[in-house]
Amino acid sequence: MHAVGKATVVVLLALLFFGLLEAAGQQAPAPIPAQPPTASKQTAPTQASKQPAQPVAQVHLAGEVPPNDQRATLLWSVTLAADAPAVLPTEAEFAGTRSAVIAGDRVVALFQTDSELSHGGRPIHTFRLLSLDLKTGEVKGQKDIQGQKCPYLFASSDDHLILGHTSLTCYNPDLTESGEKFVETGHGRTMLISPDGSVLAHETGAVTELLDAHTLSPTGVRIAEPEAAAVSLHAVLSADARWASQFPRDLTFVTLIDVLMPHLVYRGPCGGQPAFLAEDKILFIGCGKVTVIDSSGKLLKEFPLPAAKGSFAGVSRNGSRFAIVSSDYSIGDPSYKPDELFTIYNSENFESVATVALEKQDEARSWSAFSADGSFFLCGSPRKLNLYRIP
């Protein structure tokens, strides 16, 4: 009996073992032959969700908007004068950066309203100075000025307004006079201000004299250059051809001139009207590209224009951002501009941070201006002035 009992136990254990094997076989089904992949409604969104979203550029211009670019946010648009005269093409770039500013919590714009004959038949124009609320675009103040030539409008580093072309007057953002004046006694003109808004360049005779933008008094710096293209705290820039005899194979030149002497900082085929981005950064446009060098001539950055033609459109007073305005072409007489693309760049890495596209208008070049910290950008004309927030 003892032997039979052991045999029975062995049989039962064997049955249990084979039963467990059979159960395991049922839980692991045989492999299914491979089938070709089929489209699934869930497949496409699942794959797309793994990719970072890319902004969609809707600017119809030659060239390509950088893929990391973002659209600026439009805060408001306002019509200042529906029938304001168009900007003269010959003054397009100067008028574009010297007709509107952002000072403190105000946007200030200057434009011509009408004209009449006076003083021996010479035209006397009326120019309107408007102060608008930065947040809403609401007009908060107005002042009419008469003269033969439209004065330039500048914003100083302490958020005051400087108005003039020969003699200068300083205003508060609400258009009340602050008391500072500069009276021209000869035949000079003031056309330039440093990027930070602290120094003005007053040209007279064969000399450019620097003025303090806070007091409108001379700083004591006088530079032997009668027609400067840009000014910094201690120097001016020129794009004249004074070096052509020494370098006959080069077509264009950029010269930095201080109180000591002129310094050739660029020569080659692609120079253009130079501008200071900061005391030690110089920008110029030519051959379809933007070039940035330091004050010694060392290349810092070179990148293509977003479209066929372009020009400098200003820099924020803290130096953090600058703008380039570009377009495909210009036809007709007077010049008629196609859609404009303003591209905002970071001044440290020169990468695009935002774009603003404007539809066709009659002006040869739209206005443009930054807030002091570069967080707001103003562009347009009296017929439609727009304020954007830059991301």
Buried (B, 14 or more C-beta within 10 A) or exposed (E): EEEEEEEEEEEEEEEEEEEEEEEEEEEEEEEEEEEEEEEEEEEEEEEEEEEEEEEEBEBEBBBEBBEEBBBBEEBBEBEBBEEBBBBBBEBBBBBBBBBBBBBBBBBBBBBBBEBEEEEEEEEEBEBBBBBBBBEEBEBBBEBEBEBEEBBBBBBBBBBBBBBBBBBBBBBBBBBEEBEBEBEBEEEBBBBBBBBBBBBBBBBBEEEBBBBBBBEBEBBEBBBBBBEBBBBBBBBBBBBBEEBBEEEEEBBBBBBBBBEEEBBBBBBBEBBBBBBBBBBEBBBBBBBBBBBBBBBEBEEBBEBEBBBBBBBBBBBBBBBBBBBBBBBBEBEEEEBBBBBBBBBBBBBEEBEBBBBBBBEEBBBBBBBBBBBBEBBBBBBBBBBBBBBBEBE
